[in-house]
Amino acid sequence: MVDVDIEELKHDSYLTILATAVSYGVLLGIMTVLLFGVPYVLFRFFL
């Protein structure tokens, strides 16, 4: 089994990977709402 010390995961590169994944997730959520949620609300309630 691989023995990984938790201190090794506190390197800047791991923080960059985590921040990139979170930012892509947030961007994907925003784009999903804009591309699907806004047209749904427009057609459902206003047209």
Summary of the structure (lengths in Angstrom):
residues: 47
radius of gyration: 19.2
end to end distance: 59.9
largest distance: 59.9
contacts: 80
relative contact order: 0.08
helix: 85%
strand: 0%
